[in-house]
Amino acid sequence: MQSIVEFCRELRQRETPAEKVLWQHLRNRKFLNQKFLRQYPVSSAFAFGKTLYYIPDFYCHKAKLVIEADGSIPSAKNRIR
């Protein structure tokens, strides 16, 4: 079974064209000097003794902002872990 970190790395390798364009504008604090992370696991809940994660395309902790880019969905996002 793949770890959540490995899964996020795989998602970053399979970015959609929309994610690629948006990342060019968000990376290195280019947008409002805010730090954005790409395909970063956010713990959303606990169920049956397990942590459930949501993996947004882009995440800014300081602004409490999640961004999902439209576009074709890489096959890795369809896997249930």
C-alpha positions in Angstrom: 0.0 0.0 0.0 1.3 3.4 -1.0 1.8 6.1 1.7 -0.1 9.4 1.5 3.2 11.2 0.7 4.1 8.8 -2.1 0.5 9.2 -3.5 0.8 13.0 -3.4 4.2 12.8 -5.3 2.5 10.7 -7.9 -0.3 13.2 -8.3 2.3 16.0 -8.8 3.9 14.0 -11.6 0.5 13.7 -13.3 -0.5 17.3 -13.3 -3.2 18.5 -15.7 -2.6 21.3 -18.2 -4.8 23.6 -16.0 -2.8 22.7 -12.9 0.5 23.4 -14.7 -0.6 26.9 -15.8 -2.0 27.8 -12.4 1.1 26.6 -10.6 3.3 28.9 -12.7 1.3 31.8 -11.1 1.2 30.5 -7.6 4.6 29.1 -7.0 7.4 30.9 -5.2 5.0 33.4 -3.5 4.1 35.0 -6.8 0.5 35.5 -5.9 0.0 38.1 -3.1 3.2 36.9 -1.5 1.3 33.8 -0.2 2.9 30.3 0.1 1.0 27.7 -1.9 1.6 24.0 -1.8 0.7 21.6 -4.6 -1.1 18.3 -4.0 -0.7 18.6 -0.2 -2.6 16.2 2.0 -5.0 18.0 4.4 -6.4 15.9 7.2 -10.1 16.2 7.1 -11.6 13.7 9.5 -11.1 10.5 11.5 -13.2 7.5 10.9 -12.8 4.0 12.4 -9.4 4.9 13.8 -8.1 6.1 10.5 -7.2 9.6 9.3 -9.0 10.7 6.2 -7.2 13.0 3.8 -8.3 15.4 1.2 -5.7 16.3 -1.4 -6.4 19.6 -3.1 -4.6 20.7 -6.2 -3.3 23.8 -4.4 -3.4 24.8 -0.7 -2.5 28.0 1.2 -2.5 27.4 4.9 -2.2 31.1 5.9 -5.3 32.1 3.9 -7.1 28.8 4.6 -7.6 28.5 0.9 -8.0 25.4 -1.2 -8.0 25.6 -5.0 -9.1 22.8 -7.4 -8.2 23.3 -11.0 -10.7 22.1 -13.7 -9.4 19.9 -16.4 -9.0 16.3 -17.2 -8.5 14.1 -14.1 -5.3 12.0 -14.0 -6.1 8.3 -13.4 -4.2 8.4 -10.1 -6.9 10.6 -8.6 -9.5 7.9 -9.3 -7.8 5.4 -7.0 -9.3 4.7 -3.6 -6.8 4.3 -0.8 
